[in-house]
Amino acid sequence: MNKRRRALERRITVIAVIVILQLAATLFFLVDVVGDARAGGLGPHLAAEAGASLALLAGVLFGAAQVRWLVLRARQDEAAVAAAKGALADLMRLRFAEWTLTAAEADVALFALKGCDVAEIATLRGAAPGTVRAQLTRVYAKAGVRSQSALMALFVEDLVETGDGGTSAPGEG
């Protein structure tokens, strides 16, 4: 899973560099059109060049948006595959990495997902309860939730997600 993620990140980097180069070329052509228009007015050739430059800009912007969507979709698919394989540990590592949890925050989050309360986590980690509470607060903020049960729900939701992207309620199937 790590190899696939690194390969995806490399592809993302290469595509981002290409889009940046395309944007630089587009800006060059747009500046050239503006300079030519100031120097000699707007003739049919310059109008065609301006139209082509604007079309290139639209293509770059559209391409960048599509790449962004594809990257997000690839990450969602990666998470869905991990859940489908029953690899909850891989899914947790993926989410923790996405949320950029520190090692300590990841440990605390793992204990919280196992159902431990603050006192239990503090004892297990040899930390003060206040420290654990602060770490949990950061974990919840990074995960976009407000409680331990909501954190658990994020993972349960990923595990019970249906093939069409929705979730099934009890009794539906």
Long-range contacts (C-beta under 8 A, 24 or more apart in sequence): 1-78, 1-82, 1-87, 1-90, 1-94, 4-78, 5-78, 5-94, 8-71, 8-74, 8-75, 8-78, 12-67, 12-71, 15-67, 16-67, 19-60, 19-63, 19-64, 19-67, 22-56, 22-59, 22-60, 22-63, 23-60, 23-64, 25-56, 26-53, 26-56, 26-57, 26-60, 29-53, 29-56, 30-54, 30-57, 79-158, 80-158, 80-161, 83-158, 83-159, 83-161, 88-155, 88-159, 91-155, 91-158, 91-159, 92-155, 95-143, 95-154, 95-155, 99-139, 99-142, 99-143, 100-142, 101-139, 101-142, 104-135, 105-135, 105-138, 105-139, 105-142, 108-132, 108-135, 108-136, 108-139, 109-136, 109-139, 109-143, 109-151, 112-136, 112-139, 112-148, 112-151, 112-152, 113-151, 113-152, 113-155
